[in-house]
Amino acid sequence: MAHRFGVQVGPVADGCLRIAVTGEVDLATSEVLFVVAADALAGTDAARAGTVEIDVSGVTLLAASGIGVLLAVQNRAREQGIPLTVRGAVGLSLAALEITGTLKQLEGEVAPDQPDRPRGTTR
């Protein structure tokens, strides 16, 4: 079965290196996300940028393996002294982060696009 998945590392803008993720992040695709994000963190653009942002607004499915990758990438960024944020979690992806406790564990590093949204809802 083909998975709709994409990951793109954008150029540094406003002091931030952006990684945009789209589609299904599951067992079949999460390793690709890790490799791309780890390579981006190891590159000179991440050091030059000073901060890295992972945009998950286009993610339609965030499986446990994908959540594990977000945590692993966050840990790698911390080891390198690079602030990393995850932005745009909505719908089922946001629900998965909340249910697993990952939203809280990331300590505000996941910033939903709908900050006024009551906790526990997934508009």
C-alpha positions in Angstrom: 0.0 0.0 0.0 1.4 3.4 -1.0 1.7 6.0 1.8 1.1 9.6 1.1 4.1 11.1 2.8 6.5 14.0 2.3 9.1 15.8 4.1 10.8 19.0 2.9 13.6 21.0 4.5 13.2 24.6 3.6 15.7 27.4 3.5 16.6 29.3 6.6 14.2 32.3 7.0 13.9 34.6 10.0 16.5 32.7 11.9 14.6 29.4 11.6 15.1 26.3 9.6 11.8 24.7 8.7 11.0 21.1 8.1 7.5 20.5 6.6 5.9 17.1 7.0 2.8 15.9 5.1 0.8 12.8 4.9 1.0 9.7 7.0 3.8 9.4 9.6 3.7 5.7 10.5 6.0 2.7 10.8 6.6 2.8 7.0 7.6 6.5 6.9 8.9 7.5 10.3 12.5 6.4 9.7 12.6 8.7 6.6 11.4 11.6 8.8 14.1 10.8 11.4 16.9 10.7 8.8 15.9 13.9 7.1 15.4 15.8 10.4 18.7 14.4 11.8 20.6 15.4 8.6 19.0 18.9 8.8 20.1 19.2 12.4 23.6 18.1 11.6 23.9 20.6 8.7 25.3 24.1 8.8 21.9 25.6 8.1 20.6 24.5 11.5 23.5 26.0 13.3 23.2 29.2 11.3 19.5 29.4 11.9 19.6 29.0 15.6 16.2 27.3 15.8 14.4 24.5 14.0 10.7 24.2 13.4 8.9 21.0 12.4 5.6 21.8 10.7 3.1 18.9 11.1 0.0 20.8 9.9 -0.1 18.6 6.8 0.1 15.4 8.7 -3.0 13.3 8.3 -1.9 10.3 10.5 0.6 10.4 13.3 1.3 6.9 14.6 3.2 5.9 17.7 6.4 5.5 15.6 6.0 9.1 14.3 5.6 10.4 17.9 8.7 8.5 18.8 10.6 10.2 16.0 9.5 13.7 17.1 10.8 12.9 20.6 14.1 11.5 19.2 14.6 14.5 17.0 13.8 16.8 19.9 16.4 15.0 22.0 19.0 15.2 19.2 18.3 19.0 18.9 18.7 19.5 22.7 22.0 17.6 22.6 23.2 20.0 20.0 21.9 23.1 21.8 19.4 23.9 19.0 15.9 24.9 20.1 13.3 22.8 18.2 9.6 23.4 18.0 6.8 21.3 16.5 4.0 23.4 15.0 0.6 22.9 13.5 -0.7 19.7 15.1 -4.5 19.5 14.4 -7.2 16.8 14.2 -6.1 13.3 14.8 -2.4 14.2 15.0 -3.1 16.6 17.9 -5.4 14.0 19.6 -2.6 11.4 19.4 -0.1 13.8 21.0 -2.6 14.7 23.8 -3.7 11.1 24.4 -0.2 9.8 24.7 0.9 12.6 26.9 3.5 13.7 24.4 2.0 17.2 24.1 2.7 17.8 27.8 6.0 15.9 27.6 7.3 18.3 24.9 6.7 21.1 27.3 5.0 23.5 24.9 7.2 22.7 22.0 4.1 21.5 20.1 2.2 24.6 19.3 -1.3 23.9 17.7 -2.4 26.5 15.1 -5.5 27.0 17.2 -4.3 28.3 20.6 -7.8 29.2 21.7 -9.0 25.7 21.3 -10.2 24.1 24.5 -8.0 21.2 25.6 -9.3 17.8 24.5 -11.0 19.0 21.3 -9.7 18.3 17.8 -11.5 20.7 15.6 
